[in-house]
Amino acid sequence: MCGDPIHRRLLLVLPESEREGKKERKMSQSRPKETVYVEQCMGVNGLEKIVLREVRGFSAEVYLYGGQVTSWKNELGEELLFVSSKATFTPPKSIRGGIPLCFPQVSNHGPLELHGFARNRFWTLDPNPPPFPTNSTTRAFIDLILKNSEEDIRTWPHRYEFRLRVALAPTGDLMMTSRIRNTNTDGKSFTFTFAYQTYLYVTDISEVRIEGLETLDYLDNLKEKVRFTEQGDAITFESEVHKVYLSTPTKIAIIDHERKRTFVLRKDGLPDAVVWNPWDKKAKTIADLGDDEYKNMLCVQSACVEKAITLKPGEEWKGRQELCAVPSSYCSGQLDPKRVLLSY
């Protein structure tokens, strides 16, 4: 069942040349078609989700549980994000795959559950979202909000508002903007770390390379966070990897040679980038990940990990991530480096 409270529609009129000469068509086939940009539906296990669609066939899905993007498809209907076949979609367990939100901590080094609590809370539609730029042509978008609950305050004693916008551009780009505000009334600041834990679908992890992180320093989570400098011309994968790259550029390219596809990740307000693949041995220890699924996933996170963000009461932080997928013949060095992230 699909609801109707947040539809944005566009009428598509068939060209004159198609309408003429095909009079045998039924009337229902010759009527204007309709694109529903935003649709509220029931997803797996009855969890509520939002489907975003664009005219050319691009689509994305966002679950209110976790405020989590679980699907992003191109105009051919090909899935660009990885979601495990063993993902449970059963609260309070987080959904394995898509783009989980890590807040107010990344990793399990702190008093909270692994990667914080934002990814296993139920979000709501934001009644007072920030406006879109007046020159924007984006119609497929959703605004969600998460506020502190009594359960949160017991483990993280702060009041906050987390606003999330997920937008699908007419070109198929997937854009996510997070705004986090300190709403404490006791005068206390709070500190947090953050990540968009993006699971990309790749054809074969051994045929994937990342460009844009070479020569940078990183913390190796497999070696007690010892700091190293990346030596290769690009990052490739032959074993388990879990690295936090520091002071990274605003653009990173992930090249899937097997599919001849390049993912371009652009980010703002997120200085770090986490790269993770569990490989075969670790994959077998993860209950909600298939033993061989590591071959088809690569987690690249736009993050703020090394230096935590501190907000005083009333202050707000903003971080953005934009994803696009292009043919690899359109090499990463030519991917419009002057293009900047649109304002939210």
C-alpha positions in Angstrom: 0.0 0.0 0.0 1.3 3.5 -0.9 0.2 6.7 0.7 -0.5 10.0 -1.0 0.5 12.8 1.4 3.8 13.9 -0.2 3.5 13.3 -3.9 5.1 15.7 -6.3 3.9 15.1 -9.9 4.9 16.0 -13.5 2.8 15.6 -16.6 4.6 14.1 -19.5 2.9 14.7 -22.9 3.7 12.3 -25.7 5.2 13.9 -28.9 2.8 14.8 -31.7 4.4 12.3 -34.1 3.6 9.5 -31.7 0.0 10.6 -31.2 -0.6 10.8 -34.9 -0.5 7.6 -37.0 -1.2 5.3 -34.1 -5.0 5.7 -33.8 -5.4 2.1 -32.9 -4.0 2.8 -29.4 -6.5 2.7 -26.6 -7.5 6.0 -25.0 -5.8 5.1 -21.8 -2.5 4.7 -23.6 -2.6 8.1 -25.3 -3.4 10.1 -22.1 -0.6 12.0 -20.5 1.6 10.0 -18.2 2.4 11.0 -14.7 5.6 10.9 -12.7 5.3 10.7 -9.0 8.4 12.3 -7.6 7.9 11.3 -3.9 5.8 8.4 -2.7 5.3 7.0 0.8 5.0 3.2 0.9 5.4 0.2 3.1 8.7 -1.6 2.8 10.2 -4.8 4.2 8.6 -6.1 7.4 6.0 -3.3 7.2 8.6 -0.5 7.8 7.6 2.8 6.2 9.8 4.1 3.3 9.9 6.9 0.9 10.5 6.3 -2.8 12.0 9.1 -4.9 11.8 9.0 -8.7 12.9 11.2 -11.5 11.6 11.5 -15.0 14.4 9.6 -16.8 14.0 6.6 -14.5 16.4 7.3 -11.6 15.1 6.3 -8.2 16.1 6.0 -4.5 14.4 4.6 -1.4 14.7 6.0 2.1 13.4 4.2 5.2 12.1 6.2 8.1 13.8 3.6 10.3 17.3 4.9 10.5 16.7 7.8 8.1 18.5 5.3 5.8 18.9 5.3 2.1 18.6 1.6 1.0 18.4 1.9 -2.8 19.8 4.1 -5.5 19.2 3.1 -9.1 20.2 4.5 -12.4 18.0 5.1 -15.5 18.5 1.4 -16.5 17.2 0.2 -13.2 20.6 -1.0 -12.1 21.2 -0.9 -8.3 24.1 1.2 -7.3 24.1 0.6 -3.5 24.8 -2.7 -1.7 22.3 -4.1 0.8 23.1 -7.6 2.2 20.7 -10.4 1.4 20.8 -11.1 5.1 19.9 -7.6 6.2 17.1 -8.1 8.8 15.0 -4.9 8.5 14.0 -5.7 12.1 14.4 -3.0 14.8 16.4 -2.4 16.9 18.9 -4.1 14.5 20.4 -1.6 12.0 20.0 -2.3 8.3 23.2 -3.8 6.7 23.9 -1.8 3.6 22.7 1.3 1.8 23.8 4.5 3.6 23.5 4.2 7.4 24.0 7.4 9.4 26.7 7.2 12.1 25.9 9.7 14.9 26.8 10.7 17.6 29.8 8.4 17.4 31.7 6.5 14.7 33.0 3.1 15.6 32.4 1.6 19.1 34.9 3.6 21.0 32.7 5.4 23.4 29.7 4.9 25.8 27.2 4.3 23.0 26.3 1.3 20.8 28.3 0.7 17.7 28.2 3.7 15.4 25.8 5.6 17.6 22.0 5.5 17.7 20.8 7.5 14.7 20.7 4.5 12.4 18.3 2.5 14.6 15.8 5.2 15.5 12.5 6.0 13.8 12.7 9.4 12.0 9.7 11.6 11.1 8.9 14.0 8.3 10.3 17.4 9.0 7.5 19.9 9.4 9.8 23.0 9.0 12.5 22.0 6.5 15.0 24.6 5.2 14.0 26.0 1.7 15.6 24.8 -1.5 17.6 27.3 -3.5 15.3 29.2 -5.8 17.2 28.1 -8.9 16.9 24.3 -8.1 15.1 22.0 -10.4 15.1 19.1 -8.0 11.6 17.8 -7.1 12.4 14.3 -5.8 13.4 15.0 -2.2 12.4 14.3 1.4 13.2 16.1 4.6 13.4 14.1 7.8 14.1 15.0 11.5 15.3 13.2 14.5 15.2 14.6 18.0 16.5 13.3 21.4 14.3 10.8 23.2 14.3 9.8 26.9 16.1 6.7 25.9 18.9 8.7 24.2 19.3 11.0 27.1 20.0 8.1 29.4 23.1 7.2 27.4 24.0 10.6 25.8 22.6 13.4 28.0 22.1 16.1 25.4 19.2 17.6 23.4 19.6 17.9 19.7 17.8 18.3 16.4 19.2 16.3 13.4 17.7 17.4 10.1 18.3 15.2 7.0 17.5 16.0 3.4 17.8 13.3 0.8 17.4 14.5 -2.8 17.5 12.9 -6.2 18.6 15.3 -8.9 17.2 15.2 -12.5 20.6 13.9 -13.5 20.4 11.0 -11.1 22.8 12.3 -8.5 22.0 11.3 -4.9 22.5 14.2 -2.5 22.3 14.0 1.3 22.6 17.0 3.6 22.7 16.7 7.4 22.2 19.6 9.9 22.8 18.9 13.5 21.8 21.6 16.2 22.6 21.7 19.9 19.2 22.4 21.6 20.5 22.0 25.2 18.8 24.4 27.6 21.4 23.8 30.4 24.1 25.8 28.6 26.2 22.6 27.9 28.1 22.0 24.7 28.3 18.5 23.2 30.8 16.7 21.0 30.2 14.1 18.3 31.7 12.3 15.3 29.7 11.6 12.2 29.8 9.5 9.0 27.7 8.6 5.9 28.5 4.9 5.9 28.0 4.4 2.2 27.9 0.8 0.9 28.5 0.9 -2.9 27.6 -2.1 -5.1 30.6 -3.3 -7.1 31.0 -6.1 -9.5 34.2 -7.6 -8.1 36.1 -5.9 -5.3 39.4 -7.2 -6.6 38.8 -5.1 -9.8 38.0 -1.9 -8.0 40.4 1.1 -7.4 40.0 4.3 -5.5 41.6 7.6 -6.8 41.9 10.8 -4.7 43.3 9.3 -1.5 46.8 8.5 -2.7 49.8 10.0 -0.7 47.5 10.8 2.2 47.9 9.9 5.8 45.6 7.3 7.3 44.9 5.5 10.6 44.8 1.7 10.2 42.0 0.3 12.3 43.5 -3.2 11.7 46.8 -2.1 13.4 45.5 -0.3 16.5 45.0 3.0 14.6 48.7 3.5 13.8 49.3 6.3 11.4 50.7 5.6 8.0 51.1 7.4 4.6 49.4 5.8 1.5 52.1 4.8 -0.9 50.3 3.5 -4.0 49.2 5.4 -7.1 45.6 4.3 -6.2 44.0 2.1 -3.6 43.2 -1.5 -4.7 42.0 -4.5 -2.7 43.5 -7.8 -2.0 42.6 -8.4 1.7 40.7 -6.9 4.5 40.9 -3.1 4.7 39.7 -0.6 7.4 41.4 2.7 7.1 40.6 6.3 8.1 42.1 8.7 5.6 42.7 12.2 7.0 42.3 15.7 5.5 40.9 14.2 2.3 39.9 16.2 -0.8 36.3 17.1 -1.5 36.1 14.6 -4.4 36.9 10.8 -4.5 36.5 8.5 -7.5 35.7 4.8 -7.1 36.3 2.9 -10.3 34.6 -0.4 -11.0 36.6 -1.8 -13.9 34.4 -4.9 -14.4 31.3 -2.7 -14.9 33.2 0.1 -16.6 31.6 2.5 -14.1 33.0 5.2 -11.9 31.3 6.5 -8.7 32.2 10.0 -7.9 31.8 11.0 -4.2 31.8 14.7 -3.4 31.6 15.9 0.2 31.6 19.1 2.2 32.1 19.6 6.0 33.5 16.0 6.3 37.3 16.1 6.2 37.9 12.3 6.6 37.1 9.3 4.5 36.8 5.7 5.9 37.4 2.8 3.5 36.3 -0.7 4.6 35.9 -4.2 3.2 35.9 -7.2 5.5 37.2 -9.7 3.0 36.5 -13.4 3.3 37.5 -14.3 6.9 35.8 -11.3 8.6 32.7 -11.6 6.4 32.1 -15.1 7.8 31.9 -13.6 11.3 29.2 -11.0 10.4 25.8 -12.5 11.0 23.9 -10.2 8.6 26.4 -10.4 5.7 26.6 -13.4 3.3 30.0 -15.2 3.3 30.8 -14.2 -0.3 29.0 -10.8 -0.3 32.2 -8.9 0.5 33.1 -9.4 -3.2 30.2 -7.1 -4.2 30.5 -4.3 -1.7 32.8 -1.4 -0.8 32.2 0.9 2.1 33.4 4.4 1.5 32.4 6.8 4.2 32.4 10.6 4.1 33.2 11.2 7.8 34.4 13.5 10.6 36.3 11.1 12.8 39.8 12.3 13.8 38.7 15.7 15.2 35.3 15.6 16.8 32.8 18.4 16.3 31.8 20.5 19.3 28.6 22.6 19.3 27.6 25.2 21.9 23.8 25.6 22.6 22.1 27.1 19.5 25.0 26.2 17.2 24.5 24.1 14.1 26.8 21.9 12.0 26.2 20.9 8.4 27.7 18.1 6.3 26.9 17.0 2.8 27.6 14.1 0.4 26.8 13.8 -3.3 27.1 10.7 -5.3 27.0 10.2 -9.1 27.8 7.3 -11.3 29.3 7.8 -14.8 30.9 5.5 -17.4 34.6 4.9 -16.6 35.6 6.1 -20.0 34.8 9.5 -18.6 37.9 9.3 -16.5 38.1 10.5 -12.9 40.6 13.3 -13.8 38.0 14.9 -16.1 35.1 14.8 -13.7 34.3 18.5 -13.6 36.6 19.4 -10.7 35.3 22.9 -10.5 31.8 21.8 -9.8 30.8 22.6 -6.2 28.2 21.1 -4.0 24.9 22.9 -4.2 23.8 24.8 -1.2 21.1 23.4 1.0 
